[in-house]
């Protein structure tokens, strides 16, 4: 059979012209089949293929996170205790936010002591000029004011000592406990094997957040989800 070089129609071996399109062809060309028409890719097919591929990638990334959750969720309590230690350490940097058992308010005495002592001083000075003003009353008012002020100072010093002791002990305990927790978490992290996440990002609540980002299409890969997580939780 001879194939038309123009349309590819099958002709007899001795044909000089194509019975389909009438094209003339020589014997060398007629023996070869016409080249198959080139098919151009459809934009719709390309889009569908891209969506399917993207969904497959997301499903694979979600499966990774699920495997991590199975391993790291068993240590949720360790992560929570570690976060508590971090908060305690931050609290120690601001003594005004700390209430230590045994401490009592000192500011009322430090404020009202001078307020009472100042008029007492004035009355005492006035009684030296005017004998009608009893000196004993002025001295009594002054003594009450000074007494309140001294009492406030003593209480304030005591509060500082108690707070300082509490902060020192808490800081030491927190540091020791944090070290122990960090070692346990690091051991558990290494038991998982090769992991593309840092230890801090394997906290189960963070893993759930990463899974949410990918499931909702906010991110396509774990790497993209981690970047979003770090931006939102600086």
C-alpha positions in Angstrom: 0.0 0.0 0.0 1.1 3.5 -0.7 0.3 6.4 1.6 -0.4 9.9 0.5 2.3 12.3 1.8 -0.4 15.0 2.1 -3.4 13.4 3.7 -2.1 10.0 4.6 -4.8 8.1 2.6 -4.0 4.5 1.6 -3.6 4.1 -2.2 -2.6 1.2 -4.5 1.1 0.6 -4.9 1.2 1.8 -8.5 -1.0 4.9 -7.9 0.5 8.2 -9.1 -2.2 10.4 -7.6 -4.0 10.2 -4.3 -7.6 8.9 -4.6 -8.6 11.0 -1.6 -7.1 14.5 -2.2 -5.7 14.1 -5.7 -2.2 15.1 -4.7 0.7 13.8 -6.8 3.4 11.8 -5.2 6.5 9.9 -6.2 7.2 6.3 -5.3 9.6 7.1 -2.5 7.2 9.4 -0.7 4.2 7.1 -1.2 5.7 4.2 0.6 6.0 6.2 3.8 3.0 6.9 6.0 2.1 10.5 6.7 3.3 12.0 9.9 0.7 11.9 12.6 -0.8 15.4 13.3 0.6 17.2 16.2 -1.9 17.5 19.0 -1.7 20.7 21.0 -2.3 20.6 24.8 -5.7 21.9 25.9 -5.6 24.7 28.5 -8.5 23.1 30.3 -6.7 19.8 30.5 -3.6 21.5 31.7 -5.5 23.3 34.5 -7.2 20.1 35.6 -3.9 18.3 35.6 -2.3 21.1 37.7 -5.2 21.0 40.2 -4.9 17.3 40.6 -1.2 17.4 41.0 -1.5 20.2 43.7 -4.1 18.2 45.6 -1.8 15.1 45.5 1.0 17.2 46.9 -1.2 18.6 49.7 -2.4 15.1 50.6 1.2 13.9 50.8 2.1 16.8 53.1 -0.9 16.3 55.3 0.1 12.6 55.6 3.6 13.8 56.8 2.0 16.0 59.5 -0.3 13.2 60.6 2.7 10.9 61.1 4.4 13.6 63.2 1.2 14.1 65.3 1.1 10.3 66.1 4.6 10.5 67.5 4.7 13.9 69.2 1.2 14.1 70.6 2.2 11.5 73.3 4.5 14.2 74.8 1.9 17.0 74.9 2.3 17.4 78.7 6.1 17.9 78.3 5.5 20.7 75.7 2.9 22.4 78.0 5.3 22.2 81.0 8.1 23.7 78.9 5.8 26.6 77.8 4.9 27.2 81.5 8.6 27.4 82.4 9.1 30.0 79.6 6.2 32.1 80.9 7.6 31.8 84.5 11.0 32.9 83.2 9.4 35.9 81.5 7.4 36.8 84.6 10.6 36.9 86.6 11.8 39.8 84.5 8.9 41.9 85.8 8.8 41.8 89.6 5.7 44.1 89.7 3.6 41.2 88.3 4.8 38.8 91.0 2.8 38.2 94.2 4.8 36.4 96.8 3.1 34.7 99.8 3.9 36.7 103.0 4.2 40.1 101.3 1.8 42.8 102.3 1.0 46.2 100.8 3.4 48.9 101.9 2.3 51.8 99.7 -0.6 53.0 102.0 1.8 53.6 104.8 4.4 55.2 102.6 1.8 57.6 101.2 -0.3 58.5 104.3 2.6 58.6 106.7 4.1 61.8 105.2 0.6 63.2 104.7 0.0 63.0 108.4 3.5 63.9 109.5 3.6 67.1 107.5 0.6 68.7 109.3 2.0 67.5 112.7 5.3 69.3 111.9 3.4 72.4 111.0 1.3 72.3 114.2 4.5 71.8 116.3 6.1 74.9 114.7 2.9 76.9 115.1 2.6 76.0 118.8 6.0 77.5 119.4 4.7 80.8 118.1 1.2 80.5 119.6 1.0 79.0 123.0 -2.7 78.4 122.6 -1.9 75.4 120.3 -1.1 72.4 122.4 2.3 71.0 121.7 1.4 67.5 122.7 -1.3 67.3 120.0 1.1 68.4 117.3 3.7 65.9 118.6 1.1 63.2 118.7 0.1 63.8 115.0 3.7 64.0 113.9 4.5 60.8 115.7 1.7 58.9 114.1 2.8 60.1 110.6 6.4 59.2 111.2 5.4 55.9 112.7 3.3 55.0 109.6 6.1 56.0 107.3 8.7 53.9 109.2 6.3 51.0 109.3 5.8 51.3 105.5 9.6 51.4 104.9 10.1 48.3 107.1 7.3 46.4 105.3 8.6 47.5 101.9 12.1 46.2 102.7 10.6 42.9 103.9 8.6 42.6 100.7 11.7 43.1 98.7 13.6 40.4 100.5 10.8 37.9 100.2 10.4 38.7 96.5 14.1 38.5 95.9 14.3 35.1 97.6 11.3 33.8 95.7 12.6 35.0 92.3 16.0 33.5 93.0 14.6 30.1 94.0 12.0 30.2 91.2 14.6 31.1 88.6 16.9 28.2 89.7 14.0 25.7 89.8 12.7 26.9 86.4 16.1 26.7 84.8 16.7 23.2 86.1 13.2 22.0 85.1 13.5 23.6 81.7 16.8 21.8 81.1 15.3 18.5 82.0 12.3 19.0 79.8 14.4 20.2 76.9 16.5 17.0 77.2 13.4 14.7 77.2 11.9 16.5 74.3 15.2 16.4 72.3 15.4 12.6 72.9 11.8 12.1 71.7 12.5 14.3 68.7 15.5 12.3 67.7 13.5 9.0 68.1 11.2 10.2 65.3 14.1 10.0 62.8 14.8 12.5 60.0 12.4 15.5 60.5 12.1 18.5 58.3 10.8 20.6 61.2 12.7 22.2 64.1 11.9 20.9 67.6 9.9 23.9 68.6 7.6 23.4 65.6 6.8 19.8 66.5 4.6 20.9 69.4 1.3 19.2 68.7 -0.7 22.5 68.7 1.7 23.9 66.1 1.4 20.7 64.0 -2.4 21.1 64.1 -2.0 24.6 62.8 0.3 23.5 60.0 -2.2 20.9 59.0 -5.0 23.5 59.0 -3.0 25.8 56.7 -2.5 23.1 54.1 -6.0 21.6 54.4 -7.5 25.0 53.7 -5.2 25.8 50.8 -3.4 28.6 52.7 -0.2 26.6 52.0 0.7 23.8 49.7 3.7 22.3 51.5 4.9 21.9 55.1 7.7 24.4 54.4 5.2 27.1 53.2 3.0 26.4 56.3 5.9 26.8 58.6 6.7 30.2 57.2 3.1 31.3 57.7 3.2 30.0 61.3 6.4 31.9 62.1 4.9 35.1 60.7 1.7 34.8 62.8 3.4 33.6 66.0 6.5 35.7 66.4 
